[in-house]
Amino acid sequence: MRGLVLEGVGRIGLRDDLPEPTLEDPLDALVAVTAAGLCGSDLHPYRGHEPARPGVVPGHEIVGHVTAVGPQVRSVAPGDRVLAAFTTSCGTCPPCRRGLTARCGQGRLFGWGAPDAPPEGALHGGQAERIRIPLADGTLVRVPEQVDDATALLLTDNLPTGLEAVQRTGVRTGDALVVVGLGSVGLCAVAAALHLGADPVVGVDPVADRRERAERLGAARAVEPEQAVDALAEIHRDRGRPAVEVEPTAPAVIDAAGNASGQRLAFELTRPGGTCSIIAVQTTDRFAFTPVEAYDRNVGVRVGRASARATLEDLLPRVAAGEYPVPTGTVMTHLDVALEDGPALYERFDRHEDGLVKAMLRP
């Protein structure tokens, strides 16, 4: 079997001798992958920011067709077109029943293995021709015919993650909302915020192409990090807000950047009494603000992995019915990338190549 493999820090290789996945448990399914995403968090092990076991197939965004199921699988059958949210989930444990599928008691992240765990402890990801899906009933979701592969790929992670990031802020119609970091999750958050009535929506990113994409989606402004404070105050003034409200802050701010400077800026842009929603995967052992600072400004902080599988229960039918705006054309910049181009794609993604936001591999 062909697939990409994390060989070490800064090294992704293409292999054509990977072992075929097999049914290892009665709740497993096997899926032939038709589309796999490259996500910003795939870069964390690649850059060495997150310890990971070499030899694992990366990729936690998966769309494909079921080829086989274990004897206890009930929700999908061979031939079904499906997507897998980025972690497995059983659907029955207490966290899953509360809608916190991201913290399923049996949950595992696709495409990653702990560096000190045995090889069998790793769960291979989707950047290969085929994949084993544990806990298939709770993990896989059938994809409606009218949802294309690129949109389905956004539904595996970035779209529900962006939506949940906005929902966590408690934003109300007419509230200002800022998104720091305009990668695929950040752009999906911009679209979600506009759909939920936030106004104005402001994007922040050092990359010009990504700022342009946010404004294309409808953001009032998209600026470089050092311009964010002035831009927010200027927007408030231009909209005739009372002088007491003309402050360079917003009641709802999202950190989708995943670095200390972005998190610090997101915190500083959060109005006293507002909410800072930290949705980006974290790789440092300290927040970029102190408990004293958060306390002294009464800032609420919501942080943690999104429960994409639970969010899909409501989101996927709305997408299929055309009731939810999916920014596929703006976010998905590189479609139909061949597996053999995968190693070079990682290098390009790592250096923030202009015009490269989200890529779809075609195993």
C-alpha positions as YAML, in Angstrom:
chain: A
units: angstrom
residues:
- id: 1
  name: MET
  ca: [0.00, 0.00, 0.00]
- id: 2
  name: ARG
  ca: [1.15, 3.53, -0.81]
- id: 3
  name: GLY
  ca: [1.16, 6.32, 1.72]
- id: 4
  name: LEU
  ca: [3.06, 9.13, 3.38]
- id: 5
  name: VAL
  ca: [5.04, 8.48, 6.56]
- id: 6
  name: LEU
  ca: [6.52, 10.79, 9.18]
- id: 7
  name: GLU
  ca: [10.19, 9.80, 9.13]
- id: 8
  name: GLY
  ca: [11.38, 12.37, 11.65]
- id: 9
  name: VAL
  ca: [11.47, 16.09, 12.27]
- id: 10
  name: GLY
  ca: [11.27, 17.88, 8.92]
- id: 11
  name: ARG
  ca: [11.01, 14.60, 6.98]
- id: 12
  name: ILE
  ca: [7.95, 13.12, 5.26]
- id: 13
  name: GLY
  ca: [8.52, 10.14, 3.00]
- id: 14
  name: LEU
  ca: [6.45, 8.31, 0.40]
- id: 15
  name: ARG
  ca: [6.27, 4.54, 0.86]
- id: 16
  name: ASP
  ca: [4.79, 1.90, -1.42]
- id: 17
  name: ASP
  ca: [5.31, -1.06, 0.92]
- id: 18
  name: LEU
  ca: [3.05, -0.15, 3.85]
- id: 19
  name: PRO
  ca: [1.14, -3.07, 5.38]
- id: 20
  name: GLU
  ca: [-2.50, -3.37, 4.39]
- id: 21
  name: PRO
  ca: [-4.85, -2.38, 7.22]
- id: 22
  name: THR
  ca: [-7.01, -5.22, 8.54]
- id: 23
  name: LEU
  ca: [-10.02, -5.57, 10.79]
- id: 24
  name: GLU
  ca: [-8.53, -5.91, 14.28]
- id: 25
  name: ASP
  ca: [-11.70, -5.51, 16.33]
- id: 26
  name: PRO
  ca: [-15.41, -6.29, 15.77]
- id: 27
  name: LEU
  ca: [-16.12, -2.53, 15.82]
- id: 28
  name: ASP
  ca: [-13.57, -1.69, 13.09]
- id: 29
  name: ALA
  ca: [-14.20, -0.63, 9.52]
- id: 30
  name: LEU
  ca: [-11.83, -0.39, 6.57]
- id: 31
  name: VAL
  ca: [-12.02, 2.63, 4.28]
- id: 32
  name: ALA
  ca: [-10.52, 3.28, 0.85]
- id: 33
  name: VAL
  ca: [-9.40, 6.90, 1.07]
- id: 34
  name: THR
  ca: [-10.54, 9.21, -1.73]
- id: 35
  name: ALA
  ca: [-9.47, 12.49, -0.12]
- id: 36
  name: ALA
  ca: [-7.16, 13.37, 2.78]
- id: 37
  name: GLY
  ca: [-6.42, 16.82, 4.13]
- id: 38
  name: LEU
  ca: [-3.21, 18.51, 5.16]
- id: 39
  name: CYS
  ca: [-3.92, 20.45, 8.35]
- id: 40
  name: GLY
  ca: [-1.88, 23.04, 10.21]
- id: 41
  name: SER
  ca: [-1.64, 20.70, 13.21]
- id: 42
  name: ASP
  ca: [0.01, 18.08, 10.96]
- id: 43
  name: LEU
  ca: [2.99, 20.43, 11.02]
- id: 44
  name: HIS
  ca: [3.47, 20.18, 14.79]
- id: 45
  name: PRO
  ca: [5.20, 16.76, 14.71]
- id: 46
  name: TYR
  ca: [6.83, 17.68, 11.39]
- id: 47
  name: ARG
  ca: [8.39, 20.77, 12.98]
- id: 48
  name: GLY
  ca: [9.27, 18.95, 16.18]
- id: 49
  name: HIS
  ca: [6.90, 21.11, 18.23]
- id: 50
  name: GLU
  ca: [4.99, 18.03, 19.37]
- id: 51
  name: PRO
  ca: [6.72, 14.71, 20.18]
- id: 52
  name: ALA
  ca: [5.50, 11.92, 17.90]
- id: 53
  name: ARG
  ca: [6.50, 8.41, 16.90]
- id: 54
  name: PRO
  ca: [8.24, 8.13, 13.51]
- id: 55
  name: GLY
  ca: [6.86, 5.64, 11.03]
- id: 56
  name: VAL
  ca: [3.22, 6.66, 11.40]
- id: 57
  name: VAL
  ca: [1.03, 7.63, 8.43]
- id: 58
  name: PRO
  ca: [-0.07, 11.22, 9.16]
- id: 59
  name: GLY
  ca: [-3.40, 12.85, 8.42]
- id: 60
  name: HIS
  ca: [-6.57, 13.16, 10.51]
- id: 61
  name: GLU
  ca: [-8.97, 14.43, 7.82]
- id: 62
  name: ILE
  ca: [-10.43, 11.50, 5.90]
- id: 63
  name: VAL
  ca: [-13.08, 10.97, 3.21]
- id: 64
  name: GLY
  ca: [-13.58, 7.66, 1.43]
- id: 65
  name: HIS
  ca: [-15.65, 4.54, 0.86]
- id: 66
  name: VAL
  ca: [-16.17, 1.68, 3.29]
- id: 67
  name: THR
  ca: [-14.71, -1.58, 2.00]
- id: 68
  name: ALA
  ca: [-15.27, -3.88, 4.99]
- id: 69
  name: VAL
  ca: [-16.78, -3.78, 8.46]
- id: 70
  name: GLY
  ca: [-16.44, -5.82, 11.62]
- id: 71
  name: PRO
  ca: [-19.33, -8.06, 12.76]
- id: 72
  name: GLN
  ca: [-20.56, -5.55, 15.37]
- id: 73
  name: VAL
  ca: [-20.66, -2.47, 13.11]
- id: 74
  name: ARG
  ca: [-24.23, -1.32, 12.48]
- id: 75
  name: SER
  ca: [-24.19, 2.28, 11.17]
- id: 76
  name: VAL
  ca: [-22.17, 1.84, 7.95]
- id: 77
  name: ALA
  ca: [-21.76, -0.86, 5.33]
- id: 78
  name: PRO
  ca: [-19.39, -1.63, 2.45]
- id: 79
  name: GLY
  ca: [-19.92, 0.86, -0.36]
- id: 80
  name: ASP
  ca: [-20.98, 3.75, 1.88]
- id: 81
  name: ARG
  ca: [-19.29, 7.08, 1.24]
- id: 82
  name: VAL
  ca: [-18.10, 8.38, 4.60]
- id: 83
  name: LEU
  ca: [-16.00, 10.90, 6.44]
- id: 84
  name: ALA
  ca: [-14.16, 10.49, 9.71]
- id: 85
  name: ALA
  ca: [-13.82, 13.29, 12.23]
- id: 86
  name: PHE
  ca: [-10.23, 13.71, 13.34]
- id: 87
  name: THR
  ca: [-10.51, 11.53, 16.46]
- id: 88
  name: THR
  ca: [-12.27, 8.26, 17.07]
- id: 89
  name: SER
  ca: [-15.24, 8.31, 19.44]
- id: 90
  name: CYS
  ca: [-17.42, 5.54, 20.82]
- id: 91
  name: GLY
  ca: [-20.61, 7.60, 21.08]
- id: 92
  name: THR
  ca: [-21.69, 5.92, 24.32]
- id: 93
  name: CYS
  ca: [-19.28, 6.93, 27.13]
- id: 94
  name: PRO
  ca: [-20.20, 9.81, 29.49]
- id: 95
  name: PRO
  ca: [-18.19, 12.49, 27.58]
- id: 96
  name: CYS
  ca: [-19.69, 11.37, 24.25]
- id: 97
  name: ARG
  ca: [-23.20, 11.45, 25.71]
- id: 98
  name: ARG
  ca: [-22.54, 15.03, 26.87]
- id: 99
  name: GLY
  ca: [-21.48, 15.99, 23.35]
- id: 100
  name: LEU
  ca: [-17.78, 16.08, 24.26]
- id: 101
  name: THR
  ca: [-16.74, 13.56, 21.63]
- id: 102
  name: ALA
  ca: [-13.26, 15.14, 21.51]
- id: 103
  name: ARG
  ca: [-12.67, 13.60, 24.94]
- id: 104
  name: CYS
  ca: [-14.19, 10.17, 24.38]
- id: 105
  name: GLY
  ca: [-12.89, 7.70, 26.94]
- id: 106
  name: GLN
  ca: [-11.65, 5.51, 24.09]
- id: 107
  name: GLY
  ca: [-10.80, 8.32, 21.68]
- id: 108
  name: ARG
  ca: [-7.60, 8.32, 19.65]
- id: 109
  name: LEU
  ca: [-6.20, 10.86, 17.22]
- id: 110
  name: PHE
  ca: [-5.68, 9.68, 13.67]
- id: 111
  name: GLY
  ca: [-2.17, 10.02, 12.28]
- id: 112
  name: TRP
  ca: [-0.25, 10.20, 15.53]
- id: 113
  name: GLY
  ca: [1.54, 7.97, 18.00]
- id: 114
  name: ALA
  ca: [3.18, 8.81, 21.32]
- id: 115
  name: PRO
  ca: [6.98, 8.63, 21.00]
- id: 116
  name: ASP
  ca: [7.36, 6.36, 24.03]
- id: 117
  name: ALA
  ca: [4.43, 4.06, 23.21]
- id: 118
  name: PRO
  ca: [4.74, 0.72, 21.39]
- id: 119
  name: PRO
  ca: [4.13, 0.80, 17.61]
- id: 120
  name: GLU
  ca: [0.69, -0.77, 18.01]
- id: 121
  name: GLY
  ca: [-0.30, 2.22, 20.14]
- id: 122
  name: ALA
  ca: [-0.19, 4.51, 17.10]
- id: 123
  name: LEU
  ca: [-3.24, 5.02, 14.92]
- id: 124
  name: HIS
  ca: [-2.29, 5.49, 11.27]
- id: 125
  name: GLY
  ca: [-3.86, 8.41, 9.48]
- id: 126
  name: GLY
  ca: [-5.51, 9.06, 6.15]
- id: 127
  name: GLN
  ca: [-2.63, 10.16, 3.92]
- id: 128
  name: ALA
  ca: [-2.49, 6.69, 2.40]
- id: 129
  name: GLU
  ca: [-4.61, 4.58, 0.09]
- id: 130
  name: ARG
  ca: [-6.50, 2.75, 2.85]
- id: 131
  name: ILE
  ca: [-7.12, 3.11, 6.58]
- id: 132
  name: ARG
  ca: [-8.52, 1.20, 9.53]
- id: 133
  name: ILE
  ca: [-11.23, 3.05, 11.47]
- id: 134
  name: PRO
  ca: [-11.73, 1.89, 15.08]
- id: 135
  name: LEU
  ca: [-15.12, 2.46, 16.75]
- id: 136
  name: ALA
  ca: [-16.67, 2.84, 13.32]
- id: 137
  name: ASP
  ca: [-20.24, 3.38, 14.55]
- id: 138
  name: GLY
  ca: [-19.27, 6.40, 16.62]
- id: 139
  name: THR
  ca: [-16.55, 7.74, 14.32]
- id: 140
  name: LEU
  ca: [-17.76, 7.46, 10.72]
- id: 141
  name: VAL
  ca: [-20.49, 9.62, 9.22]
- id: 142
  name: ARG
  ca: [-22.20, 8.91, 5.90]
- id: 143
  name: VAL
  ca: [-21.73, 11.76, 3.42]
- id: 144
  name: PRO
  ca: [-24.77, 12.90, 1.41]
- id: 145
  name: GLU
  ca: [-24.42, 12.69, -2.35]
- id: 146
  name: GLN
  ca: [-24.71, 16.48, -2.82]
- id: 147
  name: VAL
  ca: [-21.66, 17.18, -0.62]
- id: 148
  name: ASP
  ca: [-18.48, 17.10, -2.71]
- id: 149
  name: ASP
  ca: [-15.18, 15.71, -1.45]
- id: 150
  name: ALA
  ca: [-13.59, 19.11, -0.81]
- id: 151
  name: THR
  ca: [-16.51, 20.23, 1.35]
- id: 152
  name: ALA
  ca: [-16.64, 16.84, 3.07]
- id: 153
  name: LEU
  ca: [-12.96, 17.22, 3.90]
- id: 154
  name: LEU
  ca: [-13.63, 20.57, 5.59]
- id: 155
  name: LEU
  ca: [-16.38, 18.86, 7.58]
- id: 156
  name: THR
  ca: [-13.91, 16.36, 9.06]
- id: 157
  name: ASP
  ca: [-12.22, 19.10, 11.11]
- id: 158
  name: ASN
  ca: [-11.87, 22.73, 10.09]
- id: 159
  name: LEU
  ca: [-15.51, 23.67, 9.50]
- id: 160
  name: PRO
  ca: [-16.95, 22.28, 12.76]
- id: 161
  name: THR
  ca: [-13.86, 23.48, 14.63]
- id: 162
  name: GLY
  ca: [-14.29, 27.04, 13.34]
- id: 163
  name: LEU
  ca: [-17.99, 26.97, 14.19]
- id: 164
  name: GLU
  ca: [-17.39, 25.66, 17.70]
- id: 165
  name: ALA
  ca: [-14.72, 28.30, 18.27]
- id: 166
  name: VAL
  ca: [-17.29, 31.00, 17.53]
- id: 167
  name: GLN
  ca: [-20.05, 29.36, 19.56]
- id: 168
  name: ARG
  ca: [-17.79, 29.19, 22.60]
- id: 169
  name: THR
  ca: [-17.51, 32.98, 22.66]
- id: 170
  name: GLY
  ca: [-21.25, 33.37, 23.16]
- id: 171
  name: VAL
  ca: [-21.25, 36.02, 20.43]
- id: 172
  name: ARG
  ca: [-24.56, 37.78, 19.84]
- id: 173
  name: THR
  ca: [-25.95, 39.52, 16.78]
- id: 174
  name: GLY
  ca: [-24.15, 42.83, 16.36]
- id: 175
  name: ASP
  ca: [-21.20, 41.91, 18.59]
- id: 176
  name: ALA
  ca: [-17.70, 42.54, 17.30]
- id: 177
  name: LEU
  ca: [-15.62, 39.39, 16.86]
- id: 178
  name: VAL
  ca: [-11.92, 39.05, 16.05]
- id: 179
  name: VAL
  ca: [-10.20, 36.00, 14.58]
- id: 180
  name: VAL
  ca: [-6.43, 35.85, 15.13]
- id: 181
  name: GLY
  ca: [-4.89, 33.46, 12.62]
- id: 182
  name: LEU
  ca: [-6.46, 33.04, 9.18]
- id: 183
  name: GLY
  ca: [-5.50, 29.54, 8.20]
- id: 184
  name: SER
  ca: [-8.26, 27.12, 7.28]
- id: 185
  name: VAL
  ca: [-9.76, 27.03, 10.80]
- id: 186
  name: GLY
  ca: [-9.58, 30.81, 11.11]
- id: 187
  name: LEU
  ca: [-11.26, 31.37, 7.76]
- id: 188
  name: CYS
  ca: [-13.98, 28.88, 8.67]
- id: 189
  name: ALA
  ca: [-14.43, 30.81, 11.93]
- id: 190
  name: VAL
  ca: [-14.83, 34.06, 9.96]
- id: 191
  name: ALA
  ca: [-17.58, 32.46, 7.86]
- id: 192
  name: ALA
  ca: [-19.27, 31.03, 10.98]
- id: 193
  name: ALA
  ca: [-19.14, 34.36, 12.83]
- id: 194
  name: LEU
  ca: [-20.76, 36.20, 9.92]
- id: 195
  name: HIS
  ca: [-23.44, 33.50, 9.65]
- id: 196
  name: LEU
  ca: [-24.22, 33.87, 13.37]
- id: 197
  name: GLY
  ca: [-24.59, 37.64, 13.06]
- id: 198
  name: ALA
  ca: [-21.32, 38.97, 14.48]
- id: 199
  name: ASP
  ca: [-20.63, 42.49, 13.25]
- id: 200
  name: PRO
  ca: [-17.99, 43.63, 12.62]
- id: 201
  name: VAL
  ca: [-15.79, 40.58, 12.06]
- id: 202
  name: VAL
  ca: [-12.09, 41.41, 11.96]
- id: 203
  name: GLY
  ca: [-9.33, 39.03, 10.83]
- id: 204
  name: VAL
  ca: [-5.67, 39.17, 11.86]
- id: 205
  name: ASP
  ca: [-2.81, 37.41, 10.08]
- id: 206
  name: PRO
  ca: [0.70, 38.30, 8.87]
- id: 207
  name: VAL
  ca: [0.10, 36.69, 5.44]
- id: 208
  name: ALA
  ca: [-1.47, 39.06, 2.88]
- id: 209
  name: ASP
  ca: [-3.14, 36.33, 0.83]
- id: 210
  name: ARG
  ca: [-4.97, 35.02, 3.89]
- id: 211
  name: ARG
  ca: [-6.11, 38.50, 4.86]
- id: 212
  name: GLU
  ca: [-7.52, 38.97, 1.37]
- id: 213
  name: ARG
  ca: [-9.43, 35.70, 1.68]
- id: 214
  name: ALA
  ca: [-10.99, 36.79, 4.98]
- id: 215
  name: GLU
  ca: [-12.21, 40.03, 3.42]
- id: 216
  name: ARG
  ca: [-13.53, 38.06, 0.46]
- id: 217
  name: LEU
  ca: [-15.65, 36.08, 2.92]
- id: 218
  name: GLY
  ca: [-17.06, 39.31, 4.33]
- id: 219
  name: ALA
  ca: [-14.74, 40.38, 7.15]
- id: 220
  name: ALA
  ca: [-14.97, 44.13, 7.71]
- id: 221
  name: ARG
  ca: [-11.18, 44.35, 7.89]
- id: 222
  name: ALA
  ca: [-8.28, 41.92, 7.85]
- id: 223
  name: VAL
  ca: [-5.01, 43.35, 9.10]
- id: 224
  name: GLU
  ca: [-1.49, 42.48, 10.16]
- id: 225
  name: PRO
  ca: [-0.99, 41.74, 13.88]
- id: 226
  name: GLU
  ca: [0.63, 45.07, 14.67]
- id: 227
  name: GLN
  ca: [-2.34, 46.90, 13.10]
- id: 228
  name: ALA
  ca: [-5.07, 45.06, 15.00]
- id: 229
  name: VAL
  ca: [-5.48, 47.46, 17.93]
- id: 230
  name: ASP
  ca: [-5.75, 50.58, 15.76]
- id: 231
  name: ALA
  ca: [-8.00, 48.87, 13.21]
- id: 232
  name: LEU
  ca: [-10.50, 47.76, 15.85]
- id: 233
  name: ALA
  ca: [-10.69, 51.21, 17.44]
- id: 234
  name: GLU
  ca: [-11.07, 52.79, 14.01]
- id: 235
  name: ILE
  ca: [-13.94, 50.48, 13.07]
- id: 236
  name: HIS
  ca: [-15.75, 51.32, 16.31]
- id: 237
  name: ARG
  ca: [-15.32, 55.06, 15.62]
- id: 238
  name: ASP
  ca: [-16.44, 54.76, 12.00]
- id: 239
  name: ARG
  ca: [-19.59, 52.96, 13.07]
- id: 240
  name: GLY
  ca: [-20.59, 55.74, 15.42]
- id: 241
  name: ARG
  ca: [-20.13, 53.84, 18.65]
- id: 242
  name: PRO
  ca: [-20.33, 55.95, 21.82]
- id: 243
  name: ALA
  ca: [-16.95, 57.27, 22.93]
- id: 244
  name: VAL
  ca: [-16.91, 54.92, 25.90]
- id: 245
  name: GLU
  ca: [-17.14, 51.96, 23.49]
- id: 246
  name: VAL
  ca: [-14.40, 53.16, 21.17]
- id: 247
  name: GLU
  ca: [-11.78, 50.84, 22.57]
- id: 248
  name: PRO
  ca: [-9.43, 48.51, 20.72]
- id: 249
  name: THR
  ca: [-11.12, 45.38, 22.06]
- id: 250
  name: ALA
  ca: [-14.02, 43.07, 21.25]
- id: 251
  name: PRO
  ca: [-16.36, 40.94, 23.37]
- id: 252
  name: ALA
  ca: [-15.48, 37.83, 21.36]
- id: 253
  name: VAL
  ca: [-11.99, 36.89, 20.19]
- id: 254
  name: ILE
  ca: [-10.70, 33.61, 18.73]
- id: 255
  name: ASP
  ca: [-7.12, 32.39, 18.80]
- id: 256
  name: ALA
  ca: [-6.71, 30.20, 15.73]
- id: 257
  name: ALA
  ca: [-3.00, 30.96, 15.34]
- id: 258
  name: GLY
  ca: [-1.47, 28.29, 17.56]
- id: 259
  name: ASN
  ca: [1.54, 30.29, 18.72]
- id: 260
  name: ALA
  ca: [2.34, 32.36, 21.80]
- id: 261
  name: SER
  ca: [2.30, 35.73, 20.06]
- id: 262
  name: GLY
  ca: [-1.07, 35.07, 18.46]
- id: 263
  name: GLN
  ca: [-2.54, 33.90, 21.75]
- id: 264
  name: ARG
  ca: [-1.19, 36.97, 23.54]
- id: 265
  name: LEU
  ca: [-2.72, 39.27, 20.96]
- id: 266
  name: ALA
  ca: [-6.06, 37.45, 21.15]
- id: 267
  name: PHE
  ca: [-6.10, 37.95, 24.92]
- id: 268
  name: GLU
  ca: [-5.19, 41.63, 24.64]
- id: 269
  name: LEU
  ca: [-7.96, 42.22, 22.11]
- id: 270
  name: THR
  ca: [-10.59, 40.66, 24.39]
- id: 271
  name: ARG
  ca: [-12.77, 43.25, 26.11]
- id: 272
  name: PRO
  ca: [-13.04, 43.13, 29.93]
- id: 273
  name: GLY
  ca: [-15.86, 40.69, 30.59]
- id: 274
  name: GLY
  ca: [-15.46, 39.17, 27.12]
- id: 275
  name: THR
  ca: [-14.46, 35.67, 26.05]
- id: 276
  name: CYS
  ca: [-11.20, 34.52, 24.47]
- id: 277
  name: SER
  ca: [-11.79, 31.24, 22.61]
- id: 278
  name: ILE
  ca: [-8.52, 29.33, 22.17]
- id: 279
  name: ILE
  ca: [-9.20, 26.72, 19.50]
- id: 280
  name: ALA
  ca: [-5.71, 26.29, 18.01]
- id: 281
  name: VAL
  ca: [-3.80, 23.14, 19.01]
- id: 282
  name: GLN
  ca: [-1.38, 24.07, 21.78]
- id: 283
  name: THR
  ca: [2.28, 23.01, 21.91]
- id: 284
  name: THR
  ca: [3.63, 25.16, 24.78]
- id: 285
  name: ASP
  ca: [3.40, 24.50, 28.50]
- id: 286
  name: ARG
  ca: [2.27, 28.03, 29.47]
- id: 287
  name: PHE
  ca: [-0.44, 30.41, 28.39]
- id: 288
  name: ALA
  ca: [0.73, 33.71, 26.91]
- id: 289
  name: PHE
  ca: [-1.12, 35.58, 29.67]
- id: 290
  name: THR
  ca: [-1.14, 35.14, 33.43]
- id: 291
  name: PRO
  ca: [-3.97, 34.21, 35.80]
- id: 292
  name: VAL
  ca: [-3.60, 37.67, 37.35]
- id: 293
  name: GLU
  ca: [-4.16, 39.34, 33.98]
- id: 294
  name: ALA
  ca: [-7.22, 37.24, 33.23]
- id: 295
  name: TYR
  ca: [-8.61, 37.87, 36.72]
- id: 296
  name: ASP
  ca: [-8.00, 41.61, 36.60]
- id: 297
  name: ARG
  ca: [-9.94, 41.92, 33.34]
- id: 298
  name: ASN
  ca: [-12.69, 39.38, 34.07]
- id: 299
  name: VAL
  ca: [-11.85, 37.64, 30.81]
- id: 300
  name: GLY
  ca: [-13.42, 34.26, 30.21]
- id: 301
  name: VAL
  ca: [-11.13, 31.73, 28.54]
- id: 302
  name: ARG
  ca: [-12.50, 28.74, 26.63]
- id: 303
  name: VAL
  ca: [-9.85, 26.30, 25.48]
- id: 304
  name: GLY
  ca: [-9.65, 22.78, 24.12]
- id: 305
  name: ARG
  ca: [-10.09, 20.49, 21.14]
- id: 306
  name: ALA
  ca: [-13.37, 20.87, 19.27]
- id: 307
  name: SER
  ca: [-15.90, 18.02, 19.43]
- id: 308
  name: ALA
  ca: [-16.27, 17.83, 15.66]
- id: 309
  name: ARG
  ca: [-18.14, 14.52, 15.65]
- id: 310
  name: ALA
  ca: [-20.90, 15.89, 17.91]
- id: 311
  name: THR
  ca: [-21.10, 19.16, 15.98]
- id: 312
  name: LEU
  ca: [-21.60, 17.24, 12.72]
- id: 313
  name: GLU
  ca: [-24.95, 15.90, 13.95]
- id: 314
  name: ASP
  ca: [-26.49, 19.32, 13.32]
- id: 315
  name: LEU
  ca: [-23.99, 20.85, 10.92]
- id: 316
  name: LEU
  ca: [-23.84, 18.19, 8.19]
- id: 317
  name: PRO
  ca: [-27.60, 18.19, 7.43]
- id: 318
  name: ARG
  ca: [-27.54, 22.00, 7.26]
- id: 319
  name: VAL
  ca: [-24.61, 21.93, 4.84]
- id: 320
  name: ALA
  ca: [-26.31, 19.30, 2.69]
- id: 321
  name: ALA
  ca: [-29.49, 21.40, 2.59]
- id: 322
  name: GLY
  ca: [-27.59, 24.56, 1.61]
- id: 323
  name: GLU
  ca: [-28.50, 26.26, 4.89]
- id: 324
  name: TYR
  ca: [-24.96, 26.83, 6.12]
- id: 325
  name: PRO
  ca: [-22.28, 28.74, 4.18]
- id: 326
  name: VAL
  ca: [-19.21, 26.60, 3.53]
- id: 327
  name: PRO
  ca: [-16.19, 28.61, 2.32]
- id: 328
  name: THR
  ca: [-14.85, 25.70, 0.27]
- id: 329
  name: GLY
  ca: [-13.72, 27.78, -2.71]
- id: 330
  name: THR
  ca: [-11.90, 30.28, -0.48]
- id: 331
  name: VAL
  ca: [-10.26, 27.83, 1.91]
- id: 332
  name: MET
  ca: [-9.43, 24.84, -0.33]
- id: 333
  name: THR
  ca: [-6.60, 26.23, -2.40]
- id: 334
  name: HIS
  ca: [-4.92, 23.05, -3.68]
- id: 335
  name: LEU
  ca: [-7.13, 20.21, -4.86]
- id: 336
  name: ASP
  ca: [-6.21, 16.77, -6.19]
- id: 337
  name: VAL
  ca: [-2.59, 16.70, -4.98]
- id: 338
  name: ALA
  ca: [-1.01, 13.31, -5.74]
- id: 339
  name: LEU
  ca: [0.57, 11.32, -2.92]
- id: 340
  name: GLU
  ca: [3.97, 11.50, -4.60]
- id: 341
  name: ASP
  ca: [3.80, 15.29, -4.27]
- id: 342
  name: GLY
  ca: [3.05, 15.01, -0.54]
- id: 343
  name: PRO
  ca: [6.60, 15.43, 0.84]
- id: 344
  name: ALA
  ca: [7.11, 18.61, -1.19]
- id: 345
  name: LEU
  ca: [3.67, 19.83, -0.14]
- id: 346
  name: TYR
  ca: [4.68, 19.61, 3.52]
- id: 347
  name: GLU
  ca: [7.75, 21.73, 2.81]
- id: 348
  name: ARG
  ca: [5.66, 24.35, 1.01]
- id: 349
  name: PHE
  ca: [3.04, 24.39, 3.75]
- id: 350
  name: ASP
  ca: [5.71, 24.71, 6.41]
- id: 351
  name: ARG
  ca: [7.10, 27.88, 4.87]
- id: 352
  name: HIS
  ca: [3.63, 29.48, 4.51]
- id: 353
  name: GLU
  ca: [3.83, 29.58, 0.75]
- id: 354
  name: ASP
  ca: [1.69, 32.41, -0.57]
- id: 355
  name: GLY
  ca: [-1.66, 31.15, -1.81]
- id: 356
  name: LEU
  ca: [-1.46, 27.81, 0.03]
- id: 357
  name: VAL
  ca: [-4.10, 27.55, 2.75]
- id: 358
  name: LYS
  ca: [-5.60, 24.06, 2.51]
- id: 359
  name: ALA
  ca: [-4.63, 21.09, 0.38]
- id: 360
  name: MET
  ca: [-6.45, 17.89, -0.51]
- id: 361
  name: LEU
  ca: [-4.41, 14.79, -1.22]
- id: 362
  name: ARG
  ca: [-5.84, 12.18, -3.58]
- id: 363
  name: PRO
  ca: [-4.47, 8.75, -2.62]
...
